[in-house]
Amino acid sequence: MLAVGAPTPAGSAIAARLTSIAEREAVARVLRRCVREAANDTIVWSSRIPLHRKNIAEAEQTIDAITLRLHSPLPVAARGMARLNRVINDGLGPLYAYGHGDLDGRLRAALAAL
């Protein structure tokens, strides 16, 4: 619910987890891996949901901006991190081959919320 605007109490455990250095690094790592895999023409058989290569290629600049922001020493907001987690974990979202929606738009909204 945090990703869609539910308020987070200051100092809550979920906000602390979402904004932790470990979570920031994990999200940045997943996004970078998605860009690498989307650019790779080799077909890899996997049980993972396939990525939407075209959407990822179109959003690459935004993904780069997000990963730079996540690695910066500036604090991030829990709402932005929740939005990023939602994009990454929604198997029917625009990050994945069978998903729908505007990946770049969702990532830009998450970046703005950071």
DRENBA-897427 format. One record per residue: x, y, z of N, C-alpha, C, O in turn; residue in one letter. Coordinates in pm, whole numbers, plus 50000, padded with zeros to 5 digits. Atoms other than C-alpha are relative to their C-alpha. Layout:
# residues N
<n.u = X	n.v = Y	n.w = Z	ca.u = X	ca.v = Y	ca.w = Z	c.u = X	c.v = Y	c.w = Z	o.u = X	o.v = Y	o.w = Z	bavo = A>
...
//
This chain:
# residues 114
<n.u = 50082	n.v = 49881	n.w = 50000	ca.u = 50000	ca.v = 50000	ca.w = 50000	c.u = 50087	c.v = 50126	c.w = 50000	o.u = 50046	o.v = 50231	o.w = 49950	bavo = M>
<n.u = 49910	n.v = 49885	n.w = 49995	ca.u = 50296	ca.v = 50230	ca.w = 50060	c.u = 50031	c.v = 50052	c.w = 49860	o.u = 50043	o.v = 50173	o.w = 49840	bavo = L>
<n.u = 49965	n.v = 49961	n.w = 50137	ca.u = 50375	ca.v = 50231	ca.w = 49688	c.u = 49893	c.v = 50087	c.w = 49935	o.u = 49923	o.v = 50165	o.w = 49845	bavo = A>
<n.u = 50109	n.v = 49923	n.w = 50061	ca.u = 50035	ca.v = 50381	ca.w = 49606	c.u = 49955	c.v = 50116	c.w = 50086	o.u = 49853	o.v = 50178	o.w = 50057	bavo = V>
<n.u = 50028	n.v = 49878	n.w = 49926	ca.u = 50037	ca.v = 50651	ca.w = 49871	c.u = 49963	c.v = 49987	c.w = 50146	o.u = 49943	o.v = 50088	o.w = 50213	bavo = G>
<n.u = 50031	n.v = 50014	n.w = 49858	ca.u = 49960	ca.v = 50502	ca.w = 50212	c.u = 50115	c.v = 50061	c.w = 50081	o.u = 50231	o.v = 50037	o.w = 50050	bavo = A>
<n.u = 49893	n.v = 49936	n.w = 49922	ca.u = 50150	ca.v = 50706	ca.w = 50473	c.u = 50080	c.v = 49898	c.w = 50081	o.u = 50028	o.v = 49796	o.w = 50125	bavo = P>
<n.u = 49912	n.v = 50084	n.w = 49918	ca.u = 50444	ca.v = 50551	ca.w = 50654	c.u = 50031	c.v = 50074	c.w = 50128	o.u = 50079	o.v = 50187	o.w = 50125	bavo = T>
<n.u = 49964	n.v = 49935	n.w = 49874	ca.u = 50483	ca.v = 50628	ca.w = 51022	c.u = 50151	c.v = 50022	c.w = 50007	o.u = 50229	o.v = 49933	o.w = 49971	bavo = P>
<n.u = 49857	n.v = 49970	n.w = 49986	ca.u = 50817	ca.v = 50796	ca.w = 51088	c.u = 50066	c.v = 49896	c.w = 50089	o.u = 50015	o.v = 49865	o.w = 50197	bavo = A>
<n.u = 49926	n.v = 50096	n.w = 49921	ca.u = 51069	ca.v = 50544	ca.w = 51212	c.u = 49944	c.v = 49859	c.w = 49998	o.u = 49986	o.v = 49776	o.w = 50079	bavo = G>
<n.u = 50058	n.v = 50134	n.w = 50004	ca.u = 50863	ca.v = 50238	ca.w = 51115	c.u = 50103	c.v = 49900	c.w = 49950	o.u = 50197	o.v = 49936	o.w = 49879	bavo = S>
<n.u = 49907	n.v = 50105	n.w = 50038	ca.u = 51041	ca.v = 49908	ca.w = 51064	c.u = 50001	c.v = 49980	c.w = 49848	o.u = 50106	o.v = 49957	o.w = 49789	bavo = A>
<n.u = 50005	n.v = 50021	n.w = 50145	ca.u = 50921	ca.v = 49875	ca.w = 50705	c.u = 50072	c.v = 50112	c.w = 49926	o.u = 50141	o.v = 50087	o.w = 49827	bavo = I>
<n.u = 49929	n.v = 49888	n.w = 50063	ca.u = 51049	ca.v = 50222	ca.w = 50615	c.u = 50151	c.v = 49983	c.w = 50018	o.u = 50228	o.v = 50010	o.w = 49926	bavo = A>
<n.u = 49857	n.v = 50021	n.w = 49975	ca.u = 51384	ca.v = 50140	ca.w = 50775	c.u = 50056	c.v = 49891	c.w = 49909	o.u = 50166	o.v = 49904	o.w = 49857	bavo = A>
<n.u = 49954	n.v = 50108	n.w = 50087	ca.u = 51410	ca.v = 49815	ca.w = 50578	c.u = 50006	c.v = 50047	c.w = 49855	o.u = 50105	o.v = 50022	o.w = 49785	bavo = R>
<n.u = 50005	n.v = 49955	n.w = 50139	ca.u = 51306	ca.v = 49974	ca.w = 50248	c.u = 50110	c.v = 50099	c.w = 49965	o.u = 50159	o.v = 50100	o.w = 49852	bavo = L>
<n.u = 49900	n.v = 49896	n.w = 50027	ca.u = 51556	ca.v = 50259	ca.w = 50281	c.u = 50141	c.v = 49961	c.w = 50043	o.u = 50232	o.v = 50042	o.w = 50035	bavo = T>
<n.u = 49868	n.v = 50045	n.w = 49954	ca.u = 51846	ca.v = 50052	ca.w = 50414	c.u = 50099	c.v = 49993	c.w = 49883	o.u = 50059	o.v = 49979	o.w = 49767	bavo = S>
<n.u = 49894	n.v = 50012	n.w = 50101	ca.u = 52177	ca.v = 50042	ca.w = 50227	c.u = 49989	c.v = 49865	c.w = 49929	o.u = 50002	o.v = 49858	o.w = 49807	bavo = I>
<n.u = 50011	n.v = 50134	n.w = 50059	ca.u = 52131	ca.v = 49667	ca.w = 50172	c.u = 49887	c.v = 49993	c.w = 49898	o.u = 49903	o.v = 49935	o.w = 49791	bavo = A>
<n.u = 50115	n.v = 50002	n.w = 50093	ca.u = 51789	ca.v = 49716	ca.w = 50010	c.u = 50028	c.v = 50087	c.w = 49878	o.u = 49994	o.v = 50050	o.w = 49765	bavo = E>
<n.u = 49965	n.v = 49912	n.w = 50112	ca.u = 51913	ca.v = 50005	ca.w = 49797	c.u = 50094	c.v = 49928	c.w = 49904	o.u = 50075	o.v = 49933	o.w = 49782	bavo = R>
<n.u = 49905	n.v = 50073	n.w = 50084	ca.u = 52204	ca.v = 49793	ca.w = 49671	c.u = 49933	c.v = 49884	c.w = 49928	o.u = 49963	o.v = 49857	o.w = 49812	bavo = E>
<n.u = 50070	n.v = 50114	n.w = 50061	ca.u = 51977	ca.v = 49493	ca.w = 49607	c.u = 49913	c.v = 50045	c.w = 49883	o.u = 49914	o.v = 49981	o.w = 49778	bavo = A>
<n.u = 50086	n.v = 49949	n.w = 50108	ca.u = 51731	ca.v = 49696	ca.w = 49400	c.u = 50085	c.v = 50047	c.w = 49882	o.u = 50053	o.v = 50018	o.w = 49767	bavo = V>
<n.u = 49910	n.v = 49955	n.w = 50107	ca.u = 52013	ca.v = 49860	ca.w = 49202	c.u = 50059	c.v = 49881	c.w = 49925	o.u = 50069	o.v = 49883	o.w = 49802	bavo = A>
<n.u = 49942	n.v = 50121	n.w = 50060	ca.u = 52168	ca.v = 49518	ca.w = 49140	c.u = 49899	c.v = 49932	c.w = 49907	o.u = 49934	o.v = 49891	o.w = 49796	bavo = R>
<n.u = 50105	n.v = 50063	n.w = 50082	ca.u = 51838	ca.v = 49374	ca.w = 49009	c.u = 49977	c.v = 50082	c.w = 49872	o.u = 49967	o.v = 50025	o.w = 49764	bavo = V>
<n.u = 50024	n.v = 49915	n.w = 50118	ca.u = 51784	ca.v = 49671	ca.w = 48777	c.u = 50116	c.v = 49991	c.w = 49901	o.u = 50093	o.v = 49983	o.w = 49780	bavo = L>
<n.u = 49884	n.v = 50012	n.w = 50089	ca.u = 52139	ca.v = 49650	ca.w = 48638	c.u = 50001	c.v = 49863	c.w = 49931	o.u = 50033	o.v = 49852	o.w = 49812	bavo = R>
<n.u = 50005	n.v = 50134	n.w = 50058	ca.u = 52098	ca.v = 49274	ca.w = 48586	c.u = 49894	c.v = 49994	c.w = 49890	o.u = 49916	o.v = 49931	o.w = 49786	bavo = R>
<n.u = 50105	n.v = 49997	n.w = 50102	ca.u = 51774	ca.v = 49335	ca.w = 48395	c.u = 50050	c.v = 50065	c.w = 49872	o.u = 50022	o.v = 50016	o.w = 49762	bavo = C>
<n.u = 49946	n.v = 49932	n.w = 50118	ca.u = 51951	ca.v = 49579	ca.w = 48161	c.u = 50099	c.v = 49908	c.w = 49928	o.u = 50094	o.v = 49897	o.w = 49806	bavo = V>
<n.u = 49902	n.v = 50092	n.w = 50061	ca.u = 52237	ca.v = 49331	ca.w = 48103	c.u = 49930	c.v = 49886	c.w = 49928	o.u = 49963	o.v = 49855	o.w = 49813	bavo = R>
<n.u = 50068	n.v = 50115	n.w = 50060	ca.u = 52002	ca.v = 49039	ca.w = 48039	c.u = 49915	c.v = 50040	c.w = 49881	o.u = 49906	o.v = 49965	o.w = 49784	bavo = E>
<n.u = 50083	n.v = 49954	n.w = 50112	ca.u = 51773	ca.v = 49242	ca.w = 47813	c.u = 50086	c.v = 50028	c.w = 49877	o.u = 50039	o.v = 50011	o.w = 49764	bavo = A>
<n.u = 49910	n.v = 49970	n.w = 50111	ca.u = 52072	ca.v = 49342	ca.w = 47599	c.u = 50065	c.v = 49874	c.w = 49943	o.u = 50119	o.v = 49878	o.w = 49832	bavo = A>
<n.u = 49938	n.v = 50125	n.w = 50041	ca.u = 52194	ca.v = 48982	ca.w = 47574	c.u = 49906	c.v = 49927	c.w = 49903	o.u = 49792	o.v = 49897	o.w = 49938	bavo = N>
<n.u = 50083	n.v = 50068	n.w = 50101	ca.u = 52065	ca.v = 48814	ca.w = 47256	c.u = 49993	c.v = 49850	c.w = 50019	o.u = 49912	o.v = 49783	o.w = 49954	bavo = D>
<n.u = 49999	n.v = 50143	n.w = 49976	ca.u = 52140	ca.v = 48467	ca.w = 47386	c.u = 49873	c.v = 49959	c.w = 50074	o.u = 49836	o.v = 50021	o.w = 50174	bavo = T>
<n.u = 50120	n.v = 50051	n.w = 49932	ca.u = 51829	ca.v = 48272	ca.w = 47481	c.u = 50046	c.v = 49908	c.w = 50112	o.u = 50116	o.v = 49809	o.w = 50088	bavo = I>
<n.u = 49964	n.v = 50080	n.w = 49883	ca.u = 51871	ca.v = 48132	ca.w = 47830	c.u = 49874	c.v = 49935	c.w = 50053	o.u = 49775	o.v = 50003	o.w = 50080	bavo = V>
<n.u = 50115	n.v = 50070	n.w = 49944	ca.u = 51632	ca.v = 47868	ca.w = 47952	c.u = 50003	c.v = 50014	c.w = 50150	o.u = 50103	o.v = 49984	o.w = 50215	bavo = W>
<n.u = 50006	n.v = 49972	n.w = 49857	ca.u = 51519	ca.v = 47956	ca.w = 48298	c.u = 49856	c.v = 49988	c.w = 50047	o.u = 49762	o.v = 49999	o.w = 49967	bavo = S>
<n.u = 50135	n.v = 50004	n.w = 49943	ca.u = 51222	ca.v = 47919	ca.w = 48530	c.u = 49952	c.v = 50141	c.w = 50033	o.u = 49836	o.v = 50159	o.w = 50071	bavo = S>
<n.u = 50040	n.v = 49861	n.w = 49974	ca.u = 51221	ca.v = 48298	ca.w = 48574	c.u = 49910	c.v = 50052	c.w = 49889	o.u = 49916	o.v = 50005	o.w = 49775	bavo = R>
<n.u = 50085	n.v = 49935	n.w = 50099	ca.u = 50964	ca.v = 48511	ca.w = 48397	c.u = 50091	c.v = 50079	c.w = 49905	o.u = 50177	o.v = 50153	o.w = 49952	bavo = I>
<n.u = 49913	n.v = 49927	n.w = 50093	ca.u = 51124	ca.v = 48647	ca.w = 48077	c.u = 49979	c.v = 50151	c.w = 50008	o.u = 49869	o.v = 50199	o.w = 50037	bavo = P>
<n.u = 50004	n.v = 49854	n.w = 49995	ca.u = 51205	ca.v = 49016	ca.w = 48065	c.u = 49942	c.v = 50058	c.w = 49871	o.u = 49947	o.v = 49995	o.w = 49766	bavo = L>
<n.u = 50051	n.v = 49927	n.w = 50117	ca.u = 51040	ca.v = 49266	ca.w = 47829	c.u = 50115	c.v = 50085	c.w = 49948	o.u = 50134	o.v = 50198	o.w = 49991	bavo = H>
<n.u = 49876	n.v = 49938	n.w = 50048	ca.u = 51354	ca.v = 49358	ca.w = 47637	c.u = 49979	c.v = 50140	c.w = 49943	o.u = 50058	o.v = 50231	o.w = 49970	bavo = R>
<n.u = 50025	n.v = 49869	n.w = 50063	ca.u = 51201	ca.v = 49646	ca.w = 47440	c.u = 49972	c.v = 50106	c.w = 50106	o.u = 50027	o.v = 50216	o.w = 50099	bavo = K>
<n.u = 50031	n.v = 49904	n.w = 49893	ca.u = 51058	ca.v = 49815	ca.w = 47750	c.u = 50126	c.v = 50038	c.w = 50078	o.u = 50146	o.v = 50155	o.w = 50112	bavo = N>
<n.u = 49878	n.v = 49975	n.w = 49923	ca.u = 51388	ca.v = 49779	ca.w = 47933	c.u = 50096	c.v = 50088	c.w = 49920	o.u = 50157	o.v = 50180	o.w = 49975	bavo = I>
<n.u = 49912	n.v = 49918	n.w = 50084	ca.u = 51587	ca.v = 49919	ca.w = 47640	c.u = 49952	c.v = 50145	c.w = 49996	o.u = 50032	o.v = 50238	o.w = 50000	bavo = A>
<n.u = 50055	n.v = 49865	n.w = 50004	ca.u = 51352	ca.v = 50218	ca.w = 47623	c.u = 50016	c.v = 50074	c.w = 50133	o.u = 50020	o.v = 50197	o.w = 50136	bavo = E>
<n.u = 49990	n.v = 49940	n.w = 49867	ca.u = 51387	ca.v = 50278	ca.w = 47998	c.u = 50143	c.v = 50002	c.w = 50054	o.u = 50164	o.v = 50036	o.w = 50170	bavo = A>
<n.u = 49862	n.v = 50016	n.w = 49951	ca.u = 51764	ca.v = 50229	ca.w = 48019	c.u = 50056	c.v = 50128	c.w = 50064	o.u = 50124	o.v = 50119	o.w = 50166	bavo = E>
<n.u = 49949	n.v = 49875	n.w = 49940	ca.u = 51844	ca.v = 50597	ca.w = 48086	c.u = 49939	c.v = 50023	c.w = 50138	o.u = 50007	o.v = 50068	o.w = 50230	bavo = Q>
<n.u = 50066	n.v = 49984	n.w = 49870	ca.u = 51591	ca.v = 50608	ca.w = 48367	c.u = 50055	c.v = 49900	c.w = 50100	o.u = 50077	o.v = 49934	o.w = 50216	bavo = T>
<n.u = 49942	n.v = 50102	n.w = 49912	ca.u = 51727	ca.v = 50283	ca.w = 48511	c.u = 50138	c.v = 50045	c.w = 50045	o.u = 50172	o.v = 50030	o.w = 50163	bavo = I>
<n.u = 49867	n.v = 49949	n.w = 49963	ca.u = 52078	ca.v = 50434	ca.w = 48503	c.u = 49988	c.v = 50110	c.w = 50105	o.u = 50064	o.v = 50112	o.w = 50203	bavo = D>
<n.u = 50020	n.v = 49891	n.w = 49903	ca.u = 51952	ca.v = 50744	ca.w = 48686	c.u = 49959	c.v = 49945	c.w = 50136	o.u = 50003	o.v = 49994	o.w = 50239	bavo = A>
<n.u = 50045	n.v = 50060	n.w = 49874	ca.u = 51782	ca.v = 50527	ca.w = 48948	c.u = 50117	c.v = 49933	c.w = 50071	o.u = 50135	o.v = 49951	o.w = 50191	bavo = I>
<n.u = 49889	n.v = 50068	n.w = 49934	ca.u = 52090	ca.v = 50314	ca.w = 49011	c.u = 50102	c.v = 50099	c.w = 50055	o.u = 50159	o.v = 50077	o.w = 50162	bavo = T>
<n.u = 49911	n.v = 49896	n.w = 49947	ca.u = 52305	ca.v = 50626	ca.w = 49047	c.u = 49943	c.v = 50060	c.w = 50128	o.u = 50015	o.v = 50083	o.w = 50225	bavo = L>
<n.u = 50066	n.v = 49943	n.w = 49882	ca.u = 52053	ca.v = 50768	ca.w = 49293	c.u = 50006	c.v = 49904	c.w = 50118	o.u = 50029	o.v = 49946	o.w = 50232	bavo = R>
<n.u = 49996	n.v = 50098	n.w = 49892	ca.u = 52043	ca.v = 50445	ca.w = 49493	c.u = 50140	c.v = 49985	c.w = 50059	o.u = 50154	o.v = 49953	o.w = 50177	bavo = L>
<n.u = 49862	n.v = 50010	n.w = 49951	ca.u = 52422	ca.v = 50441	ca.w = 49520	c.u = 50053	c.v = 50130	c.w = 50059	o.u = 50163	o.v = 50133	o.w = 50114	bavo = H>
<n.u = 49955	n.v = 49872	n.w = 49945	ca.u = 52444	ca.v = 50806	ca.w = 49623	c.u = 49984	c.v = 50000	c.w = 50152	o.u = 49905	o.v = 49921	o.w = 50206	bavo = S>
<n.u = 50011	n.v = 49995	n.w = 49853	ca.u = 52490	ca.v = 50898	ca.w = 49991	c.u = 49873	c.v = 50070	c.w = 50049	o.u = 49844	o.v = 50068	o.w = 50169	bavo = P>
<n.u = 50122	n.v = 49930	n.w = 49960	ca.u = 52165	ca.v = 51099	ca.w = 49990	c.u = 49895	c.v = 49900	c.w = 50047	o.u = 49888	o.v = 49789	o.w = 49995	bavo = L>
<n.u = 50106	n.v = 50091	n.w = 49955	ca.u = 51873	ca.v = 50946	ca.w = 50180	c.u = 49894	c.v = 49981	c.w = 49892	o.u = 49878	o.v = 50065	o.w = 49803	bavo = P>
<n.u = 50110	n.v = 50027	n.w = 50092	ca.u = 51586	ca.v = 50789	ca.w = 49988	c.u = 49871	c.v = 49987	c.w = 50080	o.u = 49873	o.v = 49959	o.w = 50200	bavo = V>
<n.u = 50130	n.v = 50010	n.w = 49935	ca.u = 51215	ca.v = 50787	ca.w = 50065	c.u = 49946	c.v = 49858	c.w = 49985	o.u = 49966	o.v = 49793	o.w = 49883	bavo = A>
<n.u = 50057	n.v = 50135	n.w = 50000	ca.u = 51037	ca.v = 50464	ca.w = 50154	c.u = 49900	c.v = 49983	c.w = 49886	o.u = 49893	o.v = 49876	o.w = 49826	bavo = A>
<n.u = 50100	n.v = 50010	n.w = 50107	ca.u = 50759	ca.v = 50540	ca.w = 49902	c.u = 50066	c.v = 49969	c.w = 49865	o.u = 50016	o.v = 49885	o.w = 49790	bavo = R>
<n.u = 49930	n.v = 50026	n.w = 50125	ca.u = 51004	ca.v = 50550	ca.w = 49611	c.u = 50056	c.v = 49859	c.w = 49995	o.u = 50050	o.v = 49793	o.w = 49892	bavo = G>
<n.u = 49947	n.v = 50136	n.w = 49993	ca.u = 51168	ca.v = 50227	ca.w = 49724	c.u = 49888	c.v = 49898	c.w = 49985	o.u = 49905	o.v = 49795	o.w = 49920	bavo = M>
<n.u = 50114	n.v = 50091	n.w = 50012	ca.u = 50827	ca.v = 50062	ca.w = 49757	c.u = 49954	c.v = 49993	c.w = 49855	o.u = 49918	o.v = 49886	o.w = 49806	bavo = A>
<n.u = 50039	n.v = 50000	n.w = 50142	ca.u = 50742	ca.v = 50168	ca.w = 49402	c.u = 50098	c.v = 49918	c.w = 49916	o.u = 50057	o.v = 49844	o.w = 49828	bavo = R>
<n.u = 49901	n.v = 50079	n.w = 50073	ca.u = 51068	ca.v = 50021	ca.w = 49273	c.u = 49981	c.v = 49851	c.w = 50026	o.u = 49987	o.v = 49770	o.w = 49933	bavo = L>
<n.u = 50024	n.v = 50140	n.w = 49967	ca.u = 51002	ca.v = 49696	ca.w = 49458	c.u = 49878	c.v = 49946	c.w = 49928	o.u = 49876	o.v = 49831	o.w = 49884	bavo = N>
<n.u = 50123	n.v = 50043	n.w = 50069	ca.u = 50656	ca.v = 49682	ca.w = 49306	c.u = 50028	c.v = 49974	c.w = 49852	o.u = 49979	o.v = 49875	o.w = 49797	bavo = R>
<n.u = 49965	n.v = 50020	n.w = 50141	ca.u = 50795	ca.v = 49723	ca.w = 48953	c.u = 50078	c.v = 49870	c.w = 49983	o.u = 50051	o.v = 49792	o.w = 49891	bavo = V>
<n.u = 49914	n.v = 50119	n.w = 50010	ca.u = 51055	ca.v = 49451	ca.w = 49014	c.u = 49923	c.v = 49872	c.w = 50028	o.u = 49946	o.v = 49770	o.w = 49962	bavo = I>
<n.u = 50066	n.v = 50123	n.w = 49955	ca.u = 50822	ca.v = 49203	ca.w = 49183	c.u = 49868	c.v = 49969	c.w = 49932	o.u = 49812	o.v = 49861	o.w = 49953	bavo = N>
<n.u = 50128	n.v = 50022	n.w = 50068	ca.u = 50510	ca.v = 49240	ca.w = 48966	c.u = 50024	c.v = 49926	c.w = 49868	o.u = 50058	o.v = 49987	o.w = 49767	bavo = D>
<n.u = 49977	n.v = 50083	n.w = 50118	ca.u = 50539	ca.v = 48953	ca.w = 48718	c.u = 49909	c.v = 50030	c.w = 49884	o.u = 49935	o.v = 49987	o.w = 49772	bavo = G>
<n.u = 50090	n.v = 49959	n.w = 50108	ca.u = 50250	ca.v = 49098	ca.w = 48517	c.u = 50020	c.v = 50146	c.w = 49963	o.u = 49941	o.v = 50203	o.w = 49886	bavo = L>
<n.u = 49971	n.v = 49860	n.w = 50028	ca.u = 50404	ca.v = 49445	ca.w = 48506	c.u = 50087	c.v = 50017	c.w = 49877	o.u = 50126	o.v = 49918	o.w = 49815	bavo = G>
<n.u = 49930	n.v = 49970	n.w = 50125	ca.u = 50593	ca.v = 49615	ca.w = 48223	c.u = 50148	c.v = 49960	c.w = 49997	o.u = 50211	o.v = 49970	o.w = 49891	bavo = P>
<n.u = 49861	n.v = 50047	n.w = 50000	ca.u = 50935	ca.v = 49484	ca.w = 48331	c.u = 50010	c.v = 49862	c.w = 49935	o.u = 50116	o.v = 49823	o.w = 49885	bavo = L>
<n.u = 49999	n.v = 50139	n.w = 50045	ca.u = 50835	ca.v = 49134	ca.w = 48221	c.u = 49926	c.v = 49983	c.w = 49868	o.u = 49836	o.v = 50060	o.w = 49835	bavo = Y>
<n.u = 50045	n.v = 50021	n.w = 50138	ca.u = 50755	ca.v = 48992	ca.w = 47877	c.u = 49849	c.v = 49997	c.w = 49983	o.u = 49799	o.v = 50046	o.w = 49882	bavo = A>
<n.u = 50144	n.v = 50015	n.w = 50017	ca.u = 50387	ca.v = 48920	ca.w = 47936	c.u = 49922	c.v = 50107	c.w = 50075	o.u = 49800	o.v = 50102	o.w = 50085	bavo = Y>
<n.u = 50063	n.v = 49893	n.w = 49923	ca.u = 50319	ca.v = 49231	ca.w = 48141	c.u = 49954	c.v = 50115	c.w = 49912	o.u = 49982	o.v = 50119	o.w = 49792	bavo = G>
<n.u = 50054	n.v = 49884	n.w = 50071	ca.u = 50150	ca.v = 49553	ca.w = 48045	c.u = 50035	c.v = 50126	c.w = 50077	o.u = 50062	o.v = 50121	o.w = 50197	bavo = H>
<n.u = 49977	n.v = 49872	n.w = 49935	ca.u = 50207	ca.v = 49918	ca.w = 48117	c.u = 50124	c.v = 50069	c.w = 49948	o.u = 50196	o.v = 50018	o.w = 49862	bavo = G>
<n.u = 49891	n.v = 49912	n.w = 50041	ca.u = 50463	ca.v = 50192	ca.w = 48078	c.u = 50114	c.v = 49988	c.w = 50100	o.u = 50111	o.v = 50051	o.w = 50206	bavo = D>
<n.u = 49888	n.v = 50021	n.w = 49908	ca.u = 50790	ca.v = 50079	ca.w = 48237	c.u = 50072	c.v = 50130	c.w = 50029	o.u = 50098	o.v = 50162	o.w = 50146	bavo = L>
<n.u = 49925	n.v = 49876	n.w = 49978	ca.u = 50971	ca.v = 50408	ca.w = 48185	c.u = 49919	c.v = 50096	c.w = 50087	o.u = 49975	o.v = 50161	o.w = 50175	bavo = D>
<n.u = 50086	n.v = 49912	n.w = 49919	ca.u = 50676	ca.v = 50602	ca.w = 48329	c.u = 49997	c.v = 49958	c.w = 50146	o.u = 50006	o.v = 50042	o.w = 50236	bavo = G>
<n.u = 50002	n.v = 50049	n.w = 49862	ca.u = 50659	ca.v = 50382	ca.w = 48637	c.u = 50135	c.v = 50023	c.w = 50069	o.u = 50140	o.v = 50060	o.w = 50186	bavo = R>
<n.u = 49867	n.v = 49977	n.w = 49942	ca.u = 51034	ca.v = 50406	ca.w = 48690	c.u = 50024	c.v = 50148	c.w = 50026	o.u = 50086	o.v = 50183	o.w = 50127	bavo = L>
<n.u = 49985	n.v = 49855	n.w = 49978	ca.u = 51027	ca.v = 50785	ca.w = 48650	c.u = 49921	c.v = 50044	c.w = 50123	o.u = 49967	o.v = 50127	o.w = 50201	bavo = R>
<n.u = 50080	n.v = 49968	n.w = 49882	ca.u = 50749	ca.v = 50804	ca.w = 48909	c.u = 50071	c.v = 49953	c.w = 50127	o.u = 50071	o.v = 50024	o.w = 50228	bavo = A>
<n.u = 49926	n.v = 50051	n.w = 49884	ca.u = 50955	ca.v = 50588	ca.w = 49146	c.u = 50121	c.v = 50088	c.w = 50028	o.u = 50150	o.v = 50119	o.w = 50144	bavo = A>
<n.u = 49883	n.v = 49913	n.w = 49983	ca.u = 51264	ca.v = 50804	ca.w = 49086	c.u = 49958	c.v = 50132	c.w = 50063	o.u = 50026	o.v = 50182	o.w = 50153	bavo = L>
<n.u = 50049	n.v = 49874	n.w = 49943	ca.u = 51063	ca.v = 51118	ca.w = 49161	c.u = 49962	c.v = 49983	c.w = 50146	o.u = 49976	o.v = 50075	o.w = 50226	bavo = A>
<n.u = 50041	n.v = 50026	n.w = 49862	ca.u = 50934	ca.v = 50956	ca.w = 49481	c.u = 50118	c.v = 49969	c.w = 50092	o.u = 50103	o.v = 49969	o.w = 50214	bavo = A>
<n.u = 49884	n.v = 50029	n.w = 49917	ca.u = 51285	ca.v = 50869	ca.w = 49597	c.u = 50044	c.v = 50126	c.w = 50074	o.u = 50141	o.v = 50123	o.w = 50150	bavo = L>
//
